[in-house]
Amino acid sequence: MSATSTLAMTHLVTLADELDKNKVTPGVLGFIVFAVIGAAVWLLMKSMNKHMKRVDFEEAPEPGKAPAAASAECPKGEERTA
């Protein structure tokens, strides 16, 4: 370690020793921030559920396979076009 980092560490260690661990609490501001984050997550989940209910998904057939229903509709003598 360099002399500068050693000096910085000794200052930080002395500050940490002076701190009373029983007096450190998040307080009202911590509660407000936590409540706002919780409300934001709840609103985002509600919005996501609403959007997911609107999704109408039909899986497209694989490109190598012709669908059986579409080939049955065309007569045998005619060629099927896209």
NORCORMO-V837887 format. One line per field, one symbol per residue. ss: DSSP state (a for helix, b for strand, c for the rest). phi: phi as a letter, one per 30 degrees, with the letter a starting at -180 (. if undefined). burial: 1 if it has 24 or more other ideal C-beta (glycine too) atoms within 12 Angstrom, else 0. Layout:
ss: ???
phi: ???
burial: ???
This chain:
ss: ccaaaaaaaaaaaaaaaaccccccccaaaaaaaaaaaaaaaaaaaaaaaaaaaacccccccccccccaaaaaaccccccccc
phi: .dddddddddddddddddddddcdbdiddddddddddddddddddddddddddddccbddddddcddddddddddddccdcd
burial: 0000000000000000000000000000000000000000000000000000000000000000000000000000000000
